[in-house]
Each structure stands twice: as structure tokens, then as C-alpha cells.
Amino acid sequence: MHDHFHERVQMGEIVSFADVQDAAERLEGIAHRTPVVTSSTLDELVGAEVFLKCENFQRMGAFKFRGAYNAISRLSPEQLRRGVVAYSSGNHAQAVALASRLLGTTAVILMPADAPAAKLAATRGYGAEVITFDRYTADRAELAGKLAEERGLALIPPYEHPHVMAGQGTAVLELLAETGPLDALVVPVSGGGLVAGCATAAKALHPDVRVIGVEPDTADDTRRSLAAGERVSVPVSRTIADGLAVGTPGELTFAVNQRLVDEIAVVTDDEIRAAMRLAFERLKLVVEPSGAVGIAALLAGRISAASRVGVVVSGGNVGVERFAELLG
């Protein structure tokens, strides 16, 4: 079994369309089937028909619930009895905490001591045990590995996992069921799990669709890696898109994305702010900075001409003070 998996990995077939379909069955009636929003104002500004898949309305406020639930739901009863561990400063933490509660297991979440208070509180609110660490001195992956070993917990990574990627891909499975064929699909890129799953689903259904990832211009590691043909790291400077501040693509996600992602667009913080403002004022959508990058890329003309475009609006977890501060 394991060798077969390694063969698949070498071929870049870490996640298959069948895996995404299986994930959709697991999530049926548990994950929200989020709305697809359209706006004639947005269409006019962009010069295309745009379909927004609004994962800001997903349980816990972001797409991450899909992958976390899919992965945790496949653990053995014995492993569910022992529990899971994850590390995240944001949406993955809340996703693992909620999915664990729904599946009757316990979660330990490693979060940076300086993570936003609202995110720490939300994660604890879903019943997880939160352990904080100093993000500037500690290696969170190492800490999580140690905890997993000591307590016999299953590590649920934020993107480097086939079941996590497959779960995220269900967002686009739903989108395409509603829209039919699209010319382009625009997806935020952090570690690359969302775009890997979404591209897998999209290309299986419509091989001609252009899959375009979007990164902050200060965290364009996937863009540079695809250009170089291998994973490269960028020193991540500040970006308001905290969910996208990953400096190196995942190994598994990159293997998928190298095969399926057609291009990467980058956006600035100011362009993200403009997209958040438009989403709020014109579409009545509250979108966190990371979730707004697809809209930002369209508004800034970073996406080459297409007549029908799908955009994954990945999350809406931004507090009112932060929202006001960003747009003030």
C-alpha cells in the first residue's frame, strides 16, 4: 500500500478525482454547501462573468473545515479514541477543533502565543486544548511531532496530506455543479492544498479550464517555484493576508500543482484592501484578506482575458476591529 502511494507521489498523483468525490460524500450534510454569489457590478468592473464560491460562509468561517473533517473522519476508531494534534495560527486550528468535536475525538492545537486573541478563543470554544509556543524561537512542526509521539496523537497537517487536499477540492466540485464549464478558476495559494484539490476537481471535469493561483507579492513562493521547476523559499515579509504567509510550497502540494496549475498571479496589500472594500460595500460580503486575493487579482487586471471565471473566496475570519483598521 505504502509503496503504491510513493509511486503515485512520484507521478504527481497524490490526490485523484475519485478522492475528491469520496470526500464530497463524507462531507454531505456536514459541511455547508456554500452559496455561489454573482454581481453585475463586479462583472462590469472585470469584463467577465464572475462566480464567487463563498467559503466565508463555511462552518468555522473558512474552507479549511472540508479538509480537516475529511482527514479526521478516516482515522481508525482506536486513533479517534487517542485524539489528534495540529499546528496553526488561524483557520486550520479552528477547523481541526470543530471537526474533532463533531467526530467525537479530542484535539490538541499548537498556536503561537501572539496569535490573535479571537482565534485562540474560537479554537478553545470548539473544545480543543490549546498549547501556545513562541513562534520566533520554536519549530512548531517539531513540537507537534513530539506531542504526537508522546501522546499517540494523529498529526493533521494544514495542507501536506492527500485527504486534506481532497477535502478542499470539494469546494470546486460544488461550484462547477452550479456553474457548468468555466474558462478560468482563481484560487488563493498558501501551502497549496486548496489549489491542489480544486485543480484536481476542475481539470477532471473540464480539462481546458485555466487554473490560476493567487499569492501576496511578498509571499510568492509558489510562483517562483513553478518558474524554477523546483521548490524554492522566499523570506516572507509582512502581508495583511496572514493566512497566505507561507514561504515554501508543500512537497506534496507542489507535486500536484506543478502538473495542474497554469499560472500564478500576485497582488499587493492595497489591492487586497480594495477587494475587501468592494466585497463589503457592493456584494455585502465580509472577506478576510487571504480570502479576497482572487477578487483582488481580477480587479487589478492580473488575470488574462476569460469570459467565465470562478473564484474561491476562501474565508471570512476577520474581526471587526481588524476589518476597520485595514479599511480605515
C-alpha positions in Angstrom: 0.0 0.0 0.0 2.7 2.4 1.1 4.9 1.7 -2.0 1.9 2.2 -4.2 1.4 5.6 -2.6 5.0 6.5 -3.2 4.6 5.6 -6.9 1.6 7.9 -7.1 3.5 10.6 -5.4 6.3 10.3 -7.9 3.8 10.6 -10.7 2.3 13.6 -9.0 -1.0 11.7 -8.5 -1.2 12.3 -4.8 -4.9 13.2 -4.9 -7.3 11.8 -7.6 -10.7 13.0 -8.8 -12.1 9.9 -7.1 -10.6 11.1 -3.8 -12.4 14.4 -4.1 -15.7 12.6 -4.9 -15.2 10.4 -1.8 -14.5 13.5 0.3 -17.8 15.1 -1.0 -19.7 12.0 0.2 -18.1 12.3 3.6 -19.0 16.0 3.9 -22.5 15.7 2.6 -24.9 17.2 5.2 -21.9 18.1 7.4 -20.0 20.8 5.6 -22.2 23.7 4.3 -22.8 23.7 0.6 -21.8 27.4 0.4 -23.5 29.9 -1.9 -22.2 30.9 -5.3 -22.6 34.7 -5.5 -22.7 36.8 -8.6 -22.7 40.6 -9.1 -23.4 42.6 -12.2 -21.2 45.4 -10.7 -18.3 43.0 -10.4 -18.9 41.6 -13.9 -18.8 45.1 -15.3 -15.6 46.1 -13.5 -13.8 42.9 -14.5 -15.3 42.5 -18.0 -16.2 38.9 -17.4 -18.9 36.7 -15.8 -17.6 36.1 -12.3 -18.9 33.3 -9.9 -17.7 33.6 -6.3 -17.7 30.4 -4.3 -18.2 31.9 -0.8 -16.3 29.7 1.7 -16.5 32.6 4.1 -19.9 31.0 4.9 -18.4 27.6 5.6 -18.5 26.2 9.1 -15.9 28.0 11.3 -15.7 30.6 8.5 -13.3 29.1 6.0 -12.8 26.2 3.5 -10.4 24.5 6.0 -13.2 22.7 7.6 -13.6 20.5 4.5 -10.1 19.1 4.5 -9.8 18.7 8.3 -13.1 16.8 8.5 -12.3 14.6 5.6 -8.9 13.6 7.1 -10.1 13.1 10.7 -13.1 11.1 9.6 -10.9 8.5 8.0 -8.9 7.7 11.2 -9.4 4.4 12.9 -11.7 4.1 15.9 -8.6 3.4 18.0 -6.9 6.6 16.7 -10.1 8.7 17.3 -10.0 7.4 20.9 -6.5 8.8 21.3 -7.0 12.1 19.5 -5.4 14.4 17.1 -2.8 17.2 17.1 -2.4 20.2 14.7 -0.5 23.4 14.5 -1.9 26.6 13.1 -2.3 30.3 13.9 -5.6 30.5 12.1 -8.3 28.7 10.3 -6.8 25.2 10.3 -6.8 25.3 14.1 -10.5 26.1 14.3 -11.2 23.6 11.5 -9.4 20.7 13.3 -11.0 21.7 16.6 -14.6 21.7 15.2 -14.1 18.5 13.1 -12.7 16.7 16.1 -15.7 17.7 18.2 -18.1 16.5 15.5 -16.3 13.2 15.2 -16.1 12.6 18.9 -12.4 12.9 19.3 -10.1 15.3 21.1 -7.8 17.9 19.6 -4.6 19.5 20.8 -3.7 22.6 18.8 -0.3 24.3 18.9 -0.8 28.0 18.3 1.7 30.9 18.5 1.4 32.8 21.8 0.9 36.0 19.9 -1.9 34.7 17.7 -5.0 37.0 17.6 -7.0 36.6 20.9 -10.2 35.9 18.9 -8.6 32.9 17.1 -7.3 31.5 20.4 -10.7 31.9 22.0 -12.5 30.4 19.0 -10.3 27.4 18.9 -10.8 26.8 22.6 -14.5 27.4 22.1 -14.7 24.4 19.8 -13.3 22.3 22.7 -9.7 22.0 21.8 -6.8 22.0 24.2 -4.6 24.9 23.0 -0.9 24.8 23.7 0.9 28.1 22.9 4.5 28.4 21.8 6.9 31.2 20.8 6.8 31.4 17.1 10.1 33.2 16.9 12.2 30.6 18.7 10.3 27.3 18.4 9.9 24.9 15.5 6.1 24.2 15.5 6.4 21.1 13.3 9.0 19.6 15.7 6.8 20.4 18.7 3.8 18.8 17.1 5.8 15.7 16.2 6.9 15.3 19.8 3.4 15.7 21.1 2.1 13.2 18.5 4.7 10.7 19.7 4.3 11.3 23.4 0.5 11.1 23.5 -0.1 8.8 20.5 -1.9 11.6 18.6 -2.5 11.7 14.8 -1.0 14.8 13.2 -3.4 16.6 10.9 -1.3 18.9 8.8 -2.8 22.1 7.2 -2.0 21.0 3.6 0.6 18.3 3.3 -1.9 15.4 3.3 -3.9 13.8 0.5 -7.2 13.6 2.4 -6.8 17.3 3.4 -6.3 18.3 -0.3 -9.2 16.1 -1.4 -11.5 17.7 1.1 -10.6 21.2 -0.1 -11.3 20.2 -3.7 -14.9 19.6 -2.8 -15.5 23.4 -2.9 -14.9 23.5 -6.6 -16.8 20.3 -7.2 -19.8 22.2 -5.8 -19.0 25.4 -7.7 -18.8 23.6 -11.1 -22.0 21.6 -10.4 -23.7 25.0 -10.2 -21.9 27.0 -12.9 -21.1 24.4 -15.6 -17.8 24.9 -17.5 -15.6 27.9 -16.7 -12.7 29.4 -18.7 -10.7 30.1 -15.6 -10.6 29.2 -11.9 -8.9 31.6 -9.5 -7.8 30.2 -6.1 -5.7 31.6 -3.2 -2.4 29.9 -2.6 -0.6 29.5 0.8 0.8 26.0 1.3 -1.0 24.9 -1.9 -3.6 22.4 -0.5 -6.7 24.3 -1.6 -5.5 24.9 -5.2 -4.2 21.3 -5.4 -7.6 19.9 -4.5 -9.5 22.4 -6.6 -7.3 22.0 -9.7 -7.7 18.2 -9.4 -11.5 18.5 -9.4 -11.6 21.2 -12.1 -9.3 19.6 -14.6 -11.0 16.2 -14.3 -14.4 17.8 -15.1 -13.1 20.4 -17.6 -9.6 19.7 -18.9 -9.5 23.1 -20.7 -10.1 25.3 -17.6 -7.2 27.6 -16.7 -6.3 27.2 -13.0 -4.8 30.4 -11.7 -3.4 30.6 -8.2 -3.0 34.0 -6.4 -0.4 34.9 -3.8 0.6 38.1 -2.0 3.5 39.7 -3.8 5.7 39.3 -0.7 5.0 35.6 -0.4 5.2 34.4 -4.0 7.0 31.2 -3.2 4.7 29.0 -5.4 5.1 31.4 -8.3 8.9 31.3 -8.1 8.9 27.6 -7.5 6.8 26.8 -10.6 9.1 29.1 -12.7 12.2 27.4 -11.3 10.7 23.8 -11.7 11.5 23.1 -8.0 10.5 24.3 -4.6 12.2 27.5 -3.6 11.7 29.5 -0.4 11.1 33.2 -0.1 11.7 35.2 3.1 8.2 36.2 3.9 7.9 39.9 4.7 4.7 41.4 6.1 1.4 40.9 4.3 -2.1 41.6 5.6 -3.0 38.2 4.2 -1.9 36.3 7.3 -3.4 33.1 6.0 -1.1 33.2 2.9 2.2 34.0 4.5 3.8 30.6 3.8 7.4 30.9 2.5 7.8 27.5 0.8 5.3 25.3 -1.0 4.5 21.9 0.4 6.3 18.9 -1.1 3.1 17.0 -1.9 1.1 20.1 -2.9 3.8 21.3 -5.2 3.9 17.9 -7.0 0.2 18.3 -7.7 0.3 22.0 -8.6 3.3 21.6 -10.9 1.1 19.4 -13.0 -2.2 21.2 -12.8 -1.8 24.9 -12.1 -1.4 27.1 -15.2 -0.2 30.3 -13.7 0.2 32.3 -10.5 -0.9 36.0 -10.2 0.3 38.2 -7.3 -1.4 41.0 -5.6 -0.4 43.9 -3.2 -1.8 44.6 0.2 -3.5 47.7 -1.2 -5.2 45.7 -4.0 -6.4 43.2 -1.3 -7.8 46.1 0.7 -9.7 47.4 -2.4 -11.1 43.9 -2.9 -12.3 43.6 0.7 -13.9 47.1 0.4 -15.7 46.2 -2.8 -16.9 42.8 -1.4 -18.2 44.6 1.7 -19.8 47.7 0.1 -21.1 46.2 -3.2 -21.5 42.5 -2.5 -22.3 42.6 1.2 -19.7 40.0 1.9 -17.2 40.1 4.8 -14.0 38.6 3.5 -10.7 38.2 5.3 -7.6 39.5 3.5 -6.5 36.0 2.4 -10.0 35.3 1.1 -10.0 38.4 -1.0 -7.0 37.8 -3.2 -8.9 36.2 -6.1 -11.2 39.2 -6.3 -8.2 41.5 -6.0 -6.4 39.8 -8.9 -9.4 40.2 -11.1 -9.9 43.9 -10.2 -6.3 44.7 -10.7 -6.3 43.1 -14.1 -3.8 40.3 -13.2 -5.9 37.6 -14.8 -5.7 37.3 -18.6 -8.9 37.5 -20.5 -11.6 35.0 -19.8 -15.4 35.2 -20.2 -16.5 32.9 -17.3 -14.4 32.9 -14.2 -14.8 31.0 -10.9 -13.2 32.5 -7.8 -12.8 30.7 -4.5 -13.4 33.2 -1.7 -11.6 31.1 0.9 -12.6 32.6 4.2 -14.2 35.4 6.3 -12.4 35.2 9.6 -11.6 38.8 10.3 -12.7 40.6 13.5 -14.5 43.9 13.4 -11.6 45.9 14.8 -9.1 44.4 12.4 -11.5 45.0 9.5 -12.0 48.6 10.4 -8.2 49.1 10.9 -7.5 47.6 7.4 -10.0 49.7 5.6 -9.9 52.8 7.8 
